[in-house]
């Protein structure tokens, strides 16, 4: 797939929300730790840097090598990501007099820039940071400000590198989804073609290619993850899928038989194994929750 967004996670509580907002735009994204950059970046058409609880001014500031990304792919820094781009490229980031947290409104929005297309003065944004960008690096252009945050958005001249101090991924930023769409669609030229149906078709095709005529044994838990995996595998290889649902003696009343009936109704080839006596025998006399968890995992 050549139409993916790479989201580098710096530890923000909002990183998963960025991925969700991207998916809502029908664009596929992958979240990777900041220090685990994929070796092959050719699959990604754009990169987003998340926020972080850390400070770029601190000794523990994370500093990944972006030499294969910056200036080569459309890049967007969000909150810490924006401060990172400013601080490590000649700008200055200082501690705010007061923690800037909560709703704010854009008091200035540059005209005729695709990044802030359809974003007007007064648009509400969400701030959550203790540092502030005091001075922008050279060769940058200011794109937006709030009453308290002068450098709320900026870009590097001559490249598709953008930065915003606010969080577009939270719903408090009323035009945040539009900002992300502007970056991903207007600037990065990404296709909005990733849908649940497209995901199923692609996954089933990949499974057919990888598995061929081999048989697969799948352990079912009765939960969502393994059930979805079973349905996708069944679409790909049909009767060559053999599912096993184990009763460990710790299920709810009648859950074992009810879950088996549900799987039969889904057309899956499922074998039930009642191993409750074996599990309960190994757990007998043990009261420590962590030890019990390890016994269950081992058995």
Number of C-alpha atoms within 10 A of each C-alpha: 8 11 19 20 25 22 27 23 22 23 15 15 12 17 21 16 16 23 20 16 20 23 17 15 19 16 22 24 22 14 18 14 12 18 13 10 16 13 6 7 15 12 13 22 20 25 24 27 25 26 27 22 14 18 19 23 16 8 8 9 14 15 12 13 11 11 8 9 16 16 14 14 18 22 29 25 27 26 28 28 25 26 28 26 25 25 20 14 12 12 17 18 20 16 14 14 9 10 13 17 12 13 13 21 19 21 18 19 21 19 13 9 11 15 24 21 17 13 21 17 14 13 17 21 24 22 23 18 22 16 22 25 23 18 15 22 19 12 9 17 16 17 21 23 22 21 11 13 21 19 21 26 27 24 24 19 12 9 14 19 24 24 27 23 29 29 21 25 25 18 15 16 22 16 20 22 19 18 21 22 24 20 25 26 17 13 17 19 15 21 14 17 13 17 15 11 9 11 13 13 14 12 16 19 14 13 16 15 11 10 14 12 10 10 13 15 12 17 16 21 14 17 9 10 10 15 19 11 12 24 17 18 23 22 18 21 18 15 14 17 20 18 21 16 19 18 18 17 15 12 11 7 9 8 13 20 11 12 17 18 12 12 20 13 9 13 12 21 16 20 16 15 12 14 13 14 12 12 19 15 9 13 16 9 8 10 9 8 9 9 12 15 11 10 15 15 9 8 11
